[in-house]
C-alpha cells in the first residue's frame, strides 16, 4: 500500500479509511478493539494527535508500517544497550 507523503492529512485519512473498509474494518471497529473513542482514532489517523498504539494497530491491520502511513510522525524508538 502506498501513501504519498505529499497527501493532505484529509486525503491520507480517507485513503486509510478506504483501505480499512476493503478489509471490512471501520474506525468504530478499531476504536472498540482498543477501548478508545471513534474521535480519538479519527484524530490519530488525521495526524492531529499521536498515539503509537492506535497508529501501530491501524498499520498492522493494513499490513503496513507507521512510516509509510504517517511519514516522520513516529520515529523509531532508540535501542538501549
VMD Tcl script that draws the C-alpha trace (Angstrom):
set ca {
  {0.00 0.00 0.00}
  {1.42 3.38 -0.93}
  {0.55 6.70 0.65}
  {2.29 9.76 -0.70}
  {3.99 11.96 1.89}
  {2.58 14.89 -0.09}
  {-1.02 13.87 0.54}
  {-3.01 16.22 2.71}
  {-3.99 14.84 6.10}
  {-7.65 14.67 4.99}
  {-6.75 12.78 1.81}
  {-4.50 10.40 3.78}
  {-7.29 9.81 6.29}
  {-9.75 8.98 3.51}
  {-7.21 6.61 1.92}
  {-6.69 4.83 5.23}
  {-10.43 4.61 5.88}
  {-10.96 3.19 2.38}
  {-8.18 0.62 2.86}
  {-9.74 -0.43 6.19}
  {-13.19 -0.69 4.59}
  {-11.75 -3.01 1.93}
  {-10.85 -5.27 4.86}
  {-14.35 -4.88 6.35}
  {-12.98 -2.82 9.25}
  {-14.44 0.53 10.32}
  {-12.97 3.23 12.54}
  {-15.60 2.19 15.07}
  {-14.20 -1.36 14.99}
  {-10.69 -0.04 15.63}
  {-11.93 2.16 18.49}
  {-13.83 -0.72 20.09}
  {-10.86 -3.10 19.81}
  {-8.58 -0.59 21.52}
  {-11.07 0.77 24.06}
  {-10.93 4.36 22.78}
  {-13.44 6.69 21.15}
  {-14.08 6.98 17.41}
  {-12.95 10.60 17.65}
  {-9.60 9.54 19.10}
  {-8.99 7.09 16.25}
  {-10.03 9.74 13.73}
  {-7.67 12.45 15.02}
  {-4.78 9.98 15.13}
  {-5.43 8.94 11.53}
  {-5.61 12.62 10.55}
  {-2.26 13.17 12.23}
  {-3.59 15.84 14.59}
  {-2.76 13.74 17.63}
  {-0.20 11.00 18.16}
  {-0.79 7.57 19.58}
  {1.76 4.94 18.69}
  {-0.61 2.24 19.99}
  {-3.51 3.29 17.72}
  {-1.28 4.01 14.71}
  {0.51 0.68 15.08}
  {-2.79 -1.18 15.29}
  {-4.08 0.53 12.12}
  {-0.79 -0.10 10.30}
  {-0.89 -3.79 11.30}
  {-4.47 -4.12 10.08}
  {-3.36 -2.70 6.72}
  {-0.17 -4.76 6.51}
  {1.82 -1.54 6.50}
  {4.13 0.36 8.84}
  {4.00 3.65 10.71}
  {6.47 5.46 8.49}
  {4.54 4.60 5.34}
  {1.21 5.80 6.73}
  {2.49 8.75 8.77}
  {5.94 9.79 7.48}
  {8.19 11.29 10.15}
  {5.50 11.25 12.86}
  {6.66 8.14 14.69}
  {10.44 7.90 14.76}
  {11.90 4.55 15.64}
  {12.48 4.25 19.39}
  {16.13 4.35 20.39}
  {17.55 0.98 21.32}
  {19.33 0.99 24.65}
  {22.13 -1.47 25.16}
}
mol new
graphics top color blue
foreach p $ca { graphics top sphere $p radius 0.5 }
foreach p [lrange $ca 0 end-1] q [lrange $ca 1 end] { graphics top cylinder $p $q radius 0.2 }
display resetview
